[in-house]
């Protein structure tokens, strides 16, 4: 299975509109306003083809003012239909590594020849708007985020089986044979890691989309609702 991490949409930008560069310290999140601290980020992970994007888009559509996806950085080229600053912050390797050297990433990884990473600033930008920040990342990203000061909640989207996942990947018709095999190989590693006790707060087996959606929504919305209620009447 290809290490291509759509979840981790890590993109880095040299544009003036991209997230700013700053040092990542334990105070990066501690200095957030009280309302921001109450809204814990949600980390979504799972193999490519597990349904992460589908469930996230539905969550965003039904609760547009409560959730926002952190825009990641990547050195890969934009795909058709992708926009700089929306799907990713697209950048070059030199700029990406510069931010990396400055500890500007919560997590980062290399997949194939491309670099991906989620910046601290991208998460803070969402929190400042009073929304729950959603990080769509892969296994290596999850490991790194767990070592950071980000007080997140973790949900893993799991396909019913590797065979079903393979059928989904081939059905998309977007990957070459080599890429599909690489993605499947990576999927097995991610599924194995997800079974580690304490890694995820919730594991959702996506064998039925509507059932998976109900579980996903129930996991995401109650906490967002609680944070919104508690934040009422609090001065910014």
C-alpha positions in Angstrom: 0.0 0.0 0.0 1.4 3.3 -1.0 2.6 5.6 1.7 0.7 8.3 0.0 -1.1 9.9 2.9 -4.1 11.8 1.7 -5.1 11.9 5.4 -2.1 13.7 6.4 -2.4 16.2 3.6 0.8 17.8 4.5 1.6 20.7 2.4 3.9 23.5 2.9 3.7 26.8 1.3 6.1 29.7 0.5 3.1 31.9 -0.2 2.3 34.8 2.1 -1.1 33.2 2.7 0.4 30.0 4.1 0.6 29.3 7.8 3.5 31.2 9.4 6.6 29.5 10.6 7.4 29.4 14.4 9.1 27.3 17.0 7.1 24.4 18.4 7.4 24.2 22.1 5.3 22.9 25.0 3.8 26.4 25.3 2.6 26.4 21.7 -0.7 24.9 22.7 -0.7 26.0 26.4 -1.0 29.6 25.3 -4.3 29.1 23.5 -7.3 31.0 24.7 -9.5 29.0 27.2 -12.2 28.4 24.6 -9.7 26.9 22.3 -8.3 24.5 24.9 -11.8 23.1 25.5 -12.2 22.0 21.9 -9.9 18.9 21.6 -8.7 18.2 18.1 -9.8 14.9 16.4 -7.2 12.7 14.7 -8.6 10.5 11.9 -6.5 7.8 10.6 -6.9 4.6 8.5 -5.7 3.1 5.3 -6.2 4.8 2.0 -9.6 3.6 0.8 -11.0 3.1 4.3 -13.6 5.9 3.9 -11.9 8.7 5.9 -12.5 11.4 3.2 -16.1 10.3 2.7 -17.0 10.5 6.4 -15.1 13.7 6.9 -16.8 15.5 4.0 -20.2 14.4 5.4 -19.3 15.7 8.9 -18.2 19.0 7.4 -21.4 19.3 5.4 -23.7 18.6 8.3 -21.7 20.7 10.8 -19.9 23.3 8.8 -19.4 25.7 11.7 -18.1 23.1 14.2 -15.3 21.4 12.4 -12.4 22.3 10.1 -9.6 20.2 8.6 -6.1 21.4 9.2 -4.5 22.2 5.9 -1.2 20.2 5.7 1.9 20.8 3.8 3.4 18.6 1.0 6.1 18.7 -1.6 4.1 16.7 -4.2 2.6 18.4 -7.2 -1.1 19.4 -7.0 -3.6 17.0 -8.6 -6.4 18.1 -10.9 -9.0 20.0 -8.9 -6.8 20.7 -5.9 -6.2 24.3 -4.7 -3.2 25.7 -2.9 -4.3 26.4 0.7 -7.4 24.2 0.5 -6.4 20.6 0.1 -2.7 21.3 0.9 -0.1 24.0 1.2 2.1 23.0 -1.8 5.8 23.8 -1.4 9.3 22.7 -2.4 11.6 20.5 -0.4 13.9 23.3 0.7 11.1 25.3 2.2 9.6 22.2 3.8 12.9 21.2 5.4 13.4 24.8 6.7 10.1 24.6 8.6 11.0 21.2 9.8 14.3 22.4 11.2 12.5 25.1 13.0 10.2 22.5 14.7 7.2 23.9 13.0 5.5 20.5 12.4 3.5 18.5 14.9 4.1 15.5 12.7 5.7 14.8 9.3 6.6 11.9 7.1 8.0 10.9 3.7 6.0 8.8 1.3 7.8 7.9 -1.8 9.7 10.9 -2.8 7.2 13.4 -1.3 7.2 15.0 2.1 4.1 15.6 4.2 3.5 17.4 7.5 0.9 19.0 9.8 2.1 22.4 11.1 1.4 23.6 14.6 0.1 26.9 13.1 -2.4 25.1 10.9 -4.0 23.5 14.0 -3.9 26.8 16.0 -5.5 28.6 13.1 -8.5 26.3 13.3 -8.7 26.5 17.1 -8.7 30.3 17.0 -12.0 30.1 15.1 -13.6 28.2 17.9 -13.9 25.0 15.8 -12.8 21.5 16.3 -9.6 20.8 14.3 -9.6 17.6 12.4 -6.3 16.0 11.4 -6.5 13.4 8.7 -3.2 11.6 9.0 -1.5 8.2 8.7 0.1 5.8 11.2 3.5 7.5 11.4 1.7 10.8 12.0 -0.4 9.4 14.8 2.7 8.2 16.5 4.3 11.6 16.4 1.1 13.5 17.4 0.9 11.2 20.5 4.3 12.4 21.5 3.3 16.1 21.2 1.4 18.3 23.5 -1.7 18.2 21.4 -4.5 16.8 23.6 -6.3 15.0 20.8 -8.9 12.3 20.4 -8.1 9.4 18.0 -10.4 7.5 15.7 -9.3 4.8 13.3 -11.3 3.8 10.2 -10.7 0.2 9.3 -11.8 -1.7 6.2 -13.7 -5.0 6.7 -10.7 -6.8 5.2 -7.6 -6.3 3.1 -9.5 -8.0 0.2 -12.3 -5.5 0.4 -9.8 -2.7 0.6 -8.1 -4.0 -2.5 -11.4 -4.0 -4.4 -12.1 -0.4 -3.4 -8.6 0.8 -4.4 -8.9 -0.9 -7.8 -12.4 0.4 -8.3 -11.1 4.0 -8.0 -9.0 3.5 -11.1 -6.6 6.2 -10.0 -3.5 4.1 -9.1 -1.1 2.0 -11.0 -0.5 -1.6 -9.9 2.7 -0.8 -8.0 0.9 1.9 -6.0 -2.0 -0.4 -5.2 0.3 -3.1 -3.9 2.2 -0.5 -1.8 -1.0 0.8 -0.3 -2.2 -2.7 0.6 1.2 -3.4 2.3 0.9 -0.2 4.3 -2.7 -1.0 5.2 -1.7 -4.2 6.9 0.8 -2.3 9.0 -1.7 0.3 10.0 -4.4 -2.2 10.9 -1.8 -4.1 13.0 -0.8 -0.9 14.8 -4.4 0.1 15.4 -4.8 -3.0 17.6 -2.2 -1.6 20.1 -4.0 -0.9 23.4 -4.6 2.8 24.0 -3.6 4.0 20.6 -7.1 4.9 19.5 -10.2 6.0 21.4 -12.4 4.5 18.8 -12.1 2.0 16.0 -14.8 2.0 13.3 -15.0 -1.0 10.9 -16.4 0.5 7.7 -18.3 -2.4 6.3 -21.5 -0.4 6.0 -21.3 3.3 5.2 -24.4 4.4 7.1 -23.5 2.4 10.2 -19.9 3.8 10.0 -21.3 7.3 9.7 -23.4 7.0 12.8 -20.5 5.8 14.8 -18.2 8.5 13.4 -20.8 11.2 14.1 -21.5 10.0 17.6 -17.7 10.1 18.3 -17.1 13.5 16.9 -20.2 15.6 17.7 -20.9 15.2 21.4 -17.6 16.7 22.4 -17.9 19.5 19.9 -21.4 20.2 21.3 -20.2 20.2 24.8 -17.3 22.6 24.0 -19.7 25.0 22.2 -22.1 25.0 25.1 -19.4 25.6 27.7 -17.9 28.4 25.7 -21.1 30.5 25.6 -20.8 33.6 27.7 -17.0 33.4 27.8 -15.3 36.6 26.7 -12.8 36.0 23.8 
